[in-house]
Amino acid sequence: MLPWGEPEWPGAVWIGECDRADADGTDPLRLDGADAYHNARLLVRDGRTLLGFVTVPVTAGSVSRPAVLRASFSVARTMETRGCARLRP
């Protein structure tokens, strides 16, 4: 059992963060305590630069690294297209 318990409803989303470098590769990215979840909302960084939040499906407690990369590139392109200022450390 998870220390915080199981999700209370089927639409609950696992929340966490990862660096874009963590998403390199093709093997699934394991998420601690995500076995009972169907989706994950991740804050993606590139080093110390925040890229934004992405939502990806969870399968057997893991997310697809390529899906995280695709979603993070999409967020970065959207920010650039809209002229959003990048956060500086």
C-alpha positions as CSV (number, residue, x, y, z in Angstrom):
1,M,0.0,0.0,0.0
2,L,1.2,3.5,-0.8
3,P,2.0,5.7,2.3
4,W,-0.7,8.2,1.1
5,G,-3.2,5.5,0.0
6,E,-4.7,4.5,-3.3
7,P,-6.3,7.1,-5.6
8,E,-9.8,8.0,-4.4
9,W,-11.3,8.2,-7.8
10,P,-10.6,6.7,-11.3
11,G,-9.7,10.1,-12.8
12,A,-6.9,10.9,-10.2
13,V,-3.6,12.0,-11.8
14,W,-0.1,11.1,-10.5
15,I,1.8,14.4,-10.0
16,G,5.6,14.6,-10.3
17,E,8.6,16.1,-12.1
18,C,11.4,15.1,-14.4
19,D,14.3,16.5,-16.3
20,R,14.1,16.3,-20.0
21,A,17.4,14.3,-19.9
22,D,15.5,11.6,-17.8
23,A,13.3,11.0,-20.7
24,D,16.1,10.0,-23.1
25,G,15.8,6.3,-24.1
26,T,13.1,4.0,-25.0
27,D,12.6,1.9,-21.9
28,P,9.6,3.0,-19.7
29,L,10.2,5.7,-17.0
30,R,9.1,4.2,-13.7
31,L,7.1,6.5,-11.4
32,D,7.1,5.7,-7.7
33,G,3.7,4.9,-6.4
34,A,1.9,5.3,-9.8
35,D,0.7,1.7,-10.2
36,A,-3.0,2.6,-9.6
37,Y,-3.0,5.7,-11.8
38,H,-3.9,6.1,-15.5
39,N,-2.3,9.5,-16.2
40,A,0.6,11.5,-14.9
41,R,1.1,15.3,-14.9
42,L,4.8,16.0,-14.9
43,L,6.6,19.3,-14.5
44,V,9.4,19.0,-17.1
45,R,12.7,20.9,-16.7
46,D,15.7,21.2,-19.0
47,G,18.4,21.5,-16.4
48,R,17.4,24.5,-14.3
49,T,15.0,25.9,-17.0
50,L,11.3,25.1,-16.4
51,L,9.6,23.9,-19.6
52,G,6.1,23.4,-18.3
53,F,3.6,20.7,-17.4
54,V,2.8,17.7,-19.6
55,T,0.2,15.0,-19.2
56,V,1.0,11.5,-20.3
57,P,-0.6,8.0,-19.9
58,V,0.6,5.7,-17.1
59,T,0.9,2.0,-17.9
60,A,1.9,-0.4,-15.1
61,G,3.3,2.4,-13.0
62,S,5.5,3.8,-15.8
63,V,5.3,6.4,-18.6
64,S,6.7,6.2,-22.1
65,R,10.0,8.2,-22.3
66,P,9.3,9.1,-26.0
67,A,5.8,10.4,-25.0
68,V,7.3,12.6,-22.3
69,L,9.9,14.0,-24.8
70,R,7.3,14.6,-27.5
71,A,5.0,16.4,-25.0
72,S,7.9,18.5,-23.6
73,F,9.0,19.6,-27.1
74,S,5.4,20.6,-27.8
75,V,5.3,22.7,-24.6
76,A,8.6,24.4,-25.5
77,R,7.4,25.2,-29.0
78,T,4.1,26.6,-27.7
79,M,6.0,28.9,-25.3
80,E,8.2,30.2,-28.1
81,T,5.3,30.6,-30.5
82,R,3.4,32.7,-27.9
83,G,6.5,34.8,-27.1
84,C,6.6,33.7,-23.5
85,A,9.7,34.7,-21.6
86,R,11.8,31.9,-20.5
87,L,12.5,31.7,-16.8
88,R,16.1,32.3,-15.9
89,P,17.9,30.9,-12.9
